[in-house]
Amino acid sequence: MYLNKITALILIVLFSSPAQAFWFQERREQKQMLADAKAAYEQGDYRNAIFITQEFLLKNAGKHNAKGAYLLIGNSYKALGE
């Protein structure tokens, strides 16, 4: 019974508005950083694409979209001939 109350309390806290707002804000920031890096890459600004992507990875290493970020860095270095 005690464990159920604790579990319920944890679920309420996790799914409360501030927790969700934090989660969705973080996701928006992640998407925006990757979009900025891709835009820089597409414009031929490979150094800036690398910089933005490295900043993204510092904040989001190990997350599900990190694979695409590593690919973008690799492609940027390749475009620079490095």
C-alpha positions as CSV (number, residue, x, y, z in Angstrom):
1,M,0.0,0.0,0.0
2,Y,2.8,2.4,1.0
3,L,4.7,1.6,-2.2
4,N,1.6,2.3,-4.3
5,K,1.3,5.7,-2.8
6,I,4.9,6.5,-3.5
7,T,4.6,5.3,-7.1
8,A,1.4,7.4,-7.6
9,L,3.2,10.5,-6.2
10,I,6.2,10.0,-8.5
11,L,3.9,9.6,-11.5
12,I,2.0,12.7,-10.6
13,V,5.2,14.7,-10.3
14,L,6.6,13.4,-13.6
15,F,3.5,14.2,-15.5
16,S,2.7,17.5,-14.0
17,S,2.7,20.6,-16.2
18,P,6.1,22.0,-15.1
19,A,7.8,18.6,-15.8
20,Q,6.1,18.3,-19.2
21,A,6.9,21.9,-20.0
22,F,10.6,21.2,-19.3
23,W,10.6,18.1,-21.3
24,F,8.9,19.7,-24.4
25,Q,11.1,22.8,-24.1
26,E,14.2,20.6,-24.1
27,R,12.9,18.7,-27.2
28,R,12.2,22.0,-29.0
29,E,15.8,23.2,-28.3
30,Q,17.2,19.9,-29.6
31,K,15.3,20.1,-32.8
32,Q,16.2,23.8,-33.3
33,M,19.9,23.1,-32.8
34,L,19.9,20.3,-35.3
35,A,17.8,22.4,-37.8
36,D,20.3,25.2,-37.4
37,A,23.2,22.9,-38.0
38,K,21.6,21.3,-41.1
39,A,20.8,24.8,-42.5
40,A,24.4,25.8,-42.0
41,Y,25.6,22.6,-43.8
42,E,23.2,23.1,-46.7
43,Q,24.5,26.7,-47.1
44,G,28.0,25.4,-47.2
45,D,28.9,26.8,-43.8
46,Y,30.5,23.6,-42.7
47,R,32.6,25.0,-39.8
48,N,29.4,26.5,-38.3
49,A,27.6,23.2,-38.8
50,I,30.3,21.4,-37.0
51,F,30.3,24.0,-34.1
52,I,26.5,23.8,-33.7
53,T,26.5,20.0,-33.9
54,Q,29.3,19.7,-31.3
55,E,27.4,22.0,-28.9
56,F,24.3,19.8,-29.5
57,L,26.2,16.7,-28.7
58,L,27.7,18.2,-25.5
59,K,24.1,18.7,-24.3
60,N,22.6,15.6,-25.7
61,A,25.2,12.8,-26.0
62,G,23.6,9.4,-25.9
63,K,20.1,10.6,-26.8
64,H,18.2,9.1,-29.7
65,N,19.0,11.8,-32.2
66,A,22.7,11.8,-31.5
67,K,23.3,9.4,-34.4
68,G,22.2,12.0,-37.0
69,A,24.4,14.6,-35.3
70,Y,27.5,12.5,-35.7
71,L,26.6,11.9,-39.3
72,L,26.3,15.6,-39.9
73,I,29.7,16.3,-38.3
74,G,31.3,13.6,-40.4
75,N,29.7,14.9,-43.6
76,S,30.8,18.5,-42.7
77,Y,34.4,17.4,-42.2
78,K,34.3,15.4,-45.4
79,A,33.0,18.5,-47.3
80,L,36.0,20.4,-45.8
81,G,38.4,17.7,-47.0
82,E,39.4,16.8,-43.4
